[in-house]
Amino acid sequence: MKTVENEMLLIWTLTRLSHEKNVEYFRKSECENAEGINGNNYKKELKK
């Protein structure tokens, strides 16, 4: 019974870690996208 609990904990930990990495990556790409959009808007404003 103990090995099953350990396996469950291991799986949970791995999914947790990969989830946090995905969130971190998503936030990073979201920031880059926002900067890109703002940058483009800023350039358009300068052209006017």
OpenMM code with the backbone's topology and positions (N, CA, C; nanometers):
from openmm import Vec3, app, unit

residues = "MET LYS THR VAL GLU ASN GLU MET LEU LEU ILE TRP THR LEU THR ARG LEU SER HIS GLU LYS ASN VAL GLU TYR PHE ARG LYS SER GLU CYS GLU ASN ALA GLU GLY ILE ASN GLY ASN ASN TYR LYS LYS GLU LEU LYS LYS".split()
positions = [
    Vec3(0.0839, -0.1220, 0.0000),
    Vec3(0.0000, 0.0000, 0.0000),
    Vec3(0.0868, 0.1262, 0.0000),
    Vec3(0.1986, 0.1183, 0.0710),
    Vec3(0.2857, 0.2355, 0.0825),
    Vec3(0.3417, 0.2783, -0.0534),
    Vec3(0.3781, 0.1824, -0.1377),
    Vec3(0.4363, 0.2177, -0.2680),
    Vec3(0.3346, 0.2913, -0.3548),
    Vec3(0.2080, 0.2547, -0.3446),
    Vec3(0.1035, 0.3221, -0.4224),
    Vec3(0.0941, 0.4681, -0.3792),
    Vec3(0.0971, 0.4919, -0.2498),
    Vec3(0.0923, 0.6294, -0.1978),
    Vec3(0.2126, 0.7090, -0.2467),
    Vec3(0.3294, 0.6474, -0.2434),
    Vec3(0.4507, 0.7152, -0.2896),
    Vec3(0.4419, 0.7488, -0.4374),
    Vec3(0.3911, 0.6554, -0.5167),
    Vec3(0.3767, 0.6810, -0.6602),
    Vec3(0.2797, 0.7951, -0.6858),
    Vec3(0.1706, 0.7966, -0.6114),
    Vec3(0.0721, 0.9037, -0.6277),
    Vec3(0.1343, 1.0385, -0.5944),
    Vec3(0.2113, 1.0410, -0.4873),
    Vec3(0.2772, 1.1647, -0.4447),
    Vec3(0.3769, 1.2108, -0.5503),
    Vec3(0.4519, 1.1157, -0.6058),
    Vec3(0.5506, 1.1473, -0.7086),
    Vec3(0.4819, 1.2053, -0.8321),
    Vec3(0.3755, 1.1408, -0.8764),
    Vec3(0.3001, 1.1880, -0.9926),
    Vec3(0.2446, 1.3276, -0.9651),
    Vec3(0.1888, 1.3469, -0.8473),
    Vec3(0.1314, 1.4760, -0.8106),
    Vec3(0.2378, 1.5844, -0.8136),
    Vec3(0.3556, 1.5520, -0.7571),
    Vec3(0.4651, 1.6491, -0.7528),
    Vec3(0.5101, 1.6862, -0.8932),
    Vec3(0.5237, 1.5864, -0.9793),
    Vec3(0.5681, 1.6125, -1.1172),
    Vec3(0.4673, 1.6976, -1.1932),
    Vec3(0.3397, 1.6663, -1.1788),
    Vec3(0.2383, 1.7448, -1.2498),
    Vec3(0.2363, 1.8870, -1.1958),
    Vec3(0.2547, 1.8988, -1.0652),
    Vec3(0.2571, 2.0301, -1.0011),
    Vec3(0.3726, 2.1138, -1.0567),
    Vec3(0.4906, 2.0541, -1.0640),
    Vec3(0.6082, 2.1253, -1.1132),
    Vec3(0.5915, 2.1659, -1.2585),
    Vec3(0.5448, 2.0746, -1.3413),
    Vec3(0.5282, 2.1072, -1.4830),
    Vec3(0.4215, 2.2144, -1.5001),
    Vec3(0.3186, 2.2105, -1.4161),
    Vec3(0.2127, 2.3123, -1.4234),
    Vec3(0.2704, 2.4501, -1.3918),
    Vec3(0.3522, 2.4579, -1.2865),
    Vec3(0.4115, 2.5865, -1.2485),
    Vec3(0.5012, 2.6393, -1.3594),
    Vec3(0.5758, 2.5497, -1.4246),
    Vec3(0.6617, 2.5912, -1.5358),
    Vec3(0.5775, 2.6467, -1.6498),
    Vec3(0.4657, 2.5803, -1.6787),
    Vec3(0.3771, 2.6266, -1.7860),
    Vec3(0.3205, 2.7640, -1.7538),
    Vec3(0.2809, 2.7833, -1.6294),
    Vec3(0.2246, 2.9123, -1.5880),
    Vec3(0.3296, 3.0213, -1.6032),
    Vec3(0.4518, 2.9894, -1.5596),
    Vec3(0.5625, 3.0848, -1.5689),
    Vec3(0.5867, 3.1220, -1.7153),
    Vec3(0.5890, 3.0209, -1.8007),
    Vec3(0.6124, 3.0429, -1.9441),
    Vec3(0.4989, 3.1250, -2.0043),
    Vec3(0.3760, 3.0913, -1.9634),
    Vec3(0.2590, 3.1615, -2.0164),
    Vec3(0.2634, 3.3087, -1.9772),
    Vec3(0.2967, 3.3372, -1.8522),
    Vec3(0.3052, 3.4761, -1.8056),
    Vec3(0.4113, 3.5512, -1.8846),
    Vec3(0.5245, 3.4846, -1.9062),
    Vec3(0.6352, 3.5477, -1.9777),
    Vec3(0.5922, 3.5823, -2.1204),
    Vec3(0.5307, 3.4856, -2.1885),
    Vec3(0.4897, 3.5100, -2.3269),
    Vec3(0.3778, 3.6135, -2.3321),
    Vec3(0.2930, 3.6146, -2.2300),
    Vec3(0.1841, 3.7116, -2.2241),
    Vec3(0.2426, 3.8527, -2.2139),
    Vec3(0.3450, 3.8685, -2.1315),
    Vec3(0.4105, 3.9990, -2.1153),
    Vec3(0.4742, 4.0417, -2.2473),
    Vec3(0.5420, 3.9482, -2.3144),
    Vec3(0.6066, 3.9803, -2.4416),
    Vec3(0.5027, 4.0222, -2.5445),
    Vec3(0.3898, 3.9515, -2.5460),
    Vec3(0.2832, 3.9859, -2.6405),
    Vec3(0.2301, 4.1260, -2.6119),
    Vec3(0.2084, 4.1553, -2.4844),
    Vec3(0.1553, 4.2861, -2.4464),
    Vec3(0.2538, 4.3964, -2.4860),
    Vec3(0.3814, 4.3724, -2.4626),
    Vec3(0.4832, 4.4711, -2.4989),
    Vec3(0.4842, 4.4929, -2.6491),
    Vec3(0.4711, 4.3820, -2.7241),
    Vec3(0.4704, 4.3917, -2.8699),
    Vec3(0.3531, 4.4743, -2.9186),
    Vec3(0.2362, 4.4486, -2.8617),
    Vec3(0.1151, 4.5221, -2.9006),
    Vec3(0.1306, 4.6699, -2.8665),
    Vec3(0.1770, 4.6978, -2.7447),
    Vec3(0.1959, 4.8365, -2.7028),
    Vec3(0.2999, 4.9054, -2.7898),
    Vec3(0.4053, 4.8316, -2.8224),
    Vec3(0.5105, 4.8868, -2.9069),
    Vec3(0.4565, 4.9254, -3.0433),
    Vec3(0.3741, 4.8376, -3.1002),
    Vec3(0.3157, 4.8655, -3.2324),
    Vec3(0.2226, 4.9857, -3.2254),
    Vec3(0.1414, 4.9920, -3.1216),
    Vec3(0.0500, 5.1056, -3.1051),
    Vec3(0.1289, 5.2346, -3.0910),
    Vec3(0.2381, 5.2271, -3.0172),
    Vec3(0.3211, 5.3447, -2.9936),
    Vec3(0.3807, 5.3948, -3.1261),
    Vec3(0.4284, 5.2999, -3.2072),
    Vec3(0.4859, 5.3370, -3.3372),
    Vec3(0.3807, 5.4017, -3.4265),
    Vec3(0.2594, 5.3468, -3.4245),
    Vec3(0.1506, 5.4039, -3.5046),
    Vec3(0.1211, 5.5471, -3.4604),
    Vec3(0.1236, 5.5689, -3.3280),
    Vec3(0.0969, 5.7028, -3.2748),
    Vec3(0.2052, 5.8002, -3.3221),
    Vec3(0.3294, 5.7546, -3.3252),
    Vec3(0.4390, 5.8412, -3.3685),
    Vec3(0.4235, 5.8818, -3.5144),
    Vec3(0.3756, 5.7890, -3.5978),
    Vec3(0.3600, 5.8170, -3.7412),
    Vec3(0.2545, 5.9231, -3.7682),
    Vec3(0.1536, 5.9322, -3.6828),
    Vec3(0.0418, 6.0262, -3.7067),
    Vec3(0.0859, 6.1713, -3.7005),
] * unit.nanometer
topology = app.Topology()
chain = topology.addChain("A")
for resn in residues:
    res = topology.addResidue(resn, chain)
    for name in ("N", "CA", "C"):
        topology.addAtom(name, app.Element.getBySymbol(name[0]), res)
